[in-house]
C-alpha cells in the first residue's frame, strides 16, 4: 500500500493509529456496521427506523449523503481546540434535536448546506489539514457518523493524520459511540438538560438526561480526561459544554454536581453564558428573554461548589476565561 504523505515525528502516533485501523480492516468493518444501521436508522435515541439508503428521512431529515454548511478554520472554540492556528471545523446540516432556541437554526433546523459525496467530504478534511488546522472539528455529526467513517477511510489513504473532535449535542447511544473508539480523540459534547420535561418541550428529546449521561460516561471511558501538549493544544480527552438557560431550565445545579461525582472533578467544563432567545425562543415562555447575570452567577457558584476547577466560564458578552 502506497501512502502519499510522510508524517512528521509529532504526527506519527496519530498517523500510525489510522494506518493500523485501515490496514487491519477494523475501520472497514465499522463502516459496514454503521451503514447497515442506515437501512433502518437507529443511530440516535429517536430510533426512526427509516431506510436512509433508500431516500427515506426521519427526525433529522437526512438521507444517505453527508450534508454540510461549511468547512473552515474556526478560532472561537475552547483554547485547547482552537489553539494558535484554529480548528478545522465542519458544520453538518440538520440535527436530531429541534431546539427552540438554536442559534444555528438555519443550519440545524432549515437544513442550509450542500450534499457532498464521500470523496468530497474526505477532500474537505484533507484541505483543512493542508491549511494547518490543529484538528478536524465535526459539529453536530451524529446523524452522519457512517459517512464520516467512510470519508476518513478515503482520507487516510492520502495521509490524513489530524486529531478528530466529536462536537455533538450529546443525545447519543452508547453502542453507536463505540464505533468511534480509537478514532475520536476529543469528545466535546453538550449536557443540555438535567430533567426530561424541558428536554422534551424545548428540544424534542425524550429521555435526554438518561441517554446523555450514559453517552458522556462512554466518551470518558474511551478518551479519559483532557490531555494537552506543551503548547496547550488538546490531543485527547473530554470537554463537557453546558449552556446556562433562563430560570434554570438546563438544571445547572443538578448537572454540574453530577459531572463532578460521575465523571470526576478533573473534568473540563465549558460553562456557557451566550444564551439569547434565537429561533422560536421568543414565543416560548420561560426562555423568551436573555440570560441574566444573576442566573449565570448562580451556575458559576454551582460549578465551584461541585469542585469542578478545570475548564472555562464566560462573561455575558461571551469571552471565555479560565475557571
Secondary structure, 3 states (H helix, E strand, C coil): CCCCCCCCCCCHHHHHHHHHHHHCCHHHHHHHHHHHHHCCCCCCCCCCCCCHHHCCCCCCCCCCCCEEEEEEEECCCCHHHHCCCCEEEEEECCCCCCCCCCCCHHHHCCCCCEECCHHHHHHHHHHHHHCCCCEEEEECCHHHHHHHHHHHHHHHCCCCCCEEEEECCCCCCHHHHHHHCCCCCEECCECCCCCHHHHHHHHCCCCHHHHHHHHHHHHHHHHCECEECCCCCEEEEEEEEEECCHHHCCCHHHHHHHHHHHCCCCCEEEEECCCCCCCCHHHCCCCCCCCCHHHHHHHHHHHHHCCCCEEEEECCCCCEEEC
